[in-house]
Amino acid sequence: MRGYRNHPEATAATIGPGGWLRTGDLCYFDADGYLFVVDRLKELIKYKGYQVAPAELEQLLCAHPAVADAAVVPRPDPLAGELPVADVARRAEVSAAELEAWVADRVAPYKRLRGVQFVDQVPRSPTGKLLRRVLVEAERADAAGAA
């Protein structure tokens, strides 16, 4: 890609030095050289200036034996900017406080969950992709209703 036609600002923001395309994907290579795409930069939660990757918290939640599936989304907050909150589908009985504490024991303080709500099912596309936008829209509507 050479750039966006008649949009030099968008081109400059997207094409980096040397012609590299900035995709917004957050990736890492493992010790064997395999590339793993773990999140999207635009999906990061900005909590008090810190960046929190929802995928990291989702992976932790799904490692809990009582959790069948999980999604982490931002909740708007006037002081912090955004708060990481989770929608969790349970496979066994567990409380929100237990899950919040379990995650807090495994992450930096700024990455702690600031809320857990239980759902019957985390919304996913027919191919299994998390429909994060559905949860983000619901979270924004809840925050607007509470204000």
N, C-alpha and C positions, 0 to 999 in steps of 0.2 A: 504494500500500500504506500503510495506517495503522499497521501494526505486527503483532506476534505476539500472538495471543490468550492472555491470562493469563501472558504472559512479558515483563514490563516491562524486565528486564535485557537480553534479546535485542533488544528493540525499540530501546532506548537505544543499543546497540552498532551497530545496523544503520541506523537513521534518523538522519541528521545534522541540523545547524541548517537551518532553512527547509524541512524535510521531504524533503531529498535522501536517496535510497537509496544506501548504500555497497555497491557490487557486489563490490569486491575486484579489479576489472579495472584494469590499468595501461595507460594510453592516452596518445597525444599527437596534436596537430594539426600537419599539415605546413603549409608556406607557402601552399598553395592552400586551406587550410581543411578538408582531408580528415581524418577521424578514423581513427586506427589503434589497434586493440587489440593489445598486444604480449605481455602476460603477465597472470598472476594474482598478486595480493599474497600469497595463501596458498601459492603455489608458489615464493616467493623462498627462496633458500638463505641462511641466517644464518651467516656466517663471521666469527668473532671480533668480533661486533657490527656488522659490515657486511652490507648486503643485496646479494645477487648475483642478478640476473635470469637464469634458465636460458635464456630465449629469446635474449638477447643473445649468449651463448656459442654456442648452437646455430646462430645465423645466421652467426657468424664461422666456425665449423667447416665449415658447408655451403658457404661461399665458397672453401674450400681445394679445389684441383683434384682431389685424391685422395680426397675425401670425397663419398660418395653421399647419406648421411643421418646425422643425429646427434641425440642426446638428452642433456641434462645433468640430473643428479639429485643430491640431497644424500647424502653418506655420513656417518653419525654419527661424531663424533670427540670424545673426552673433553676435549681442550684447546681446540679451535676451535669446538666446537658442531656445525658441519656443514662438510664439504669438498665443493666442486664437482667431480664426476667425470663423465666422458662415456662413453657407449656410441656407438660409431661403426661405420657400415657403409661399407666402402671401395669405391672404384671403381678405385683403382690402389694400388700398393704404397707404404706410408708407415708410419713407426714411431710408437709412442705418444709417444716423446720429441720427435720432429719436430713433431707436432701440439701438444703442450704448449708448446713453444718458440714456435711460430707464433702461438698464441693469446696467450701472455705478452707478445709484442712489440706487441700491439694493445689491451691492456686494462690497467687499474690493477692493481697488485700483488695486492690482495686478491681480485681476480676470476680470478686464474690457475687453470687446471685443476690438480687434485691427483691426477689419474689418468685414464687412457684405457684402455678395453678394447674390443676389436673384436668385433663381432657380425655375423652373416650379414644380419640385417634388424632395423631398429628397429621395435618393436611399434606398430602403428597400427590404428585402427578401420577398418571398411569405407569410411567417408567420408574417411579420411586423417588423422584427428585422432590426435595422439601419445598413446599410452596410458602416460603418465608413471607412473601408480600401479603398473603392472606392474613397471617398472624400479625404482621406489622400494622396493617390497616385496622384490624380489630383492637390492637393495643392503643393506637392513636384515638380511636373512637371512644374507648374506655377512659382514656386520660382526659379527653375533651368533656365527657359526661361528668367526670369527677370534679372538674374545675368550676 
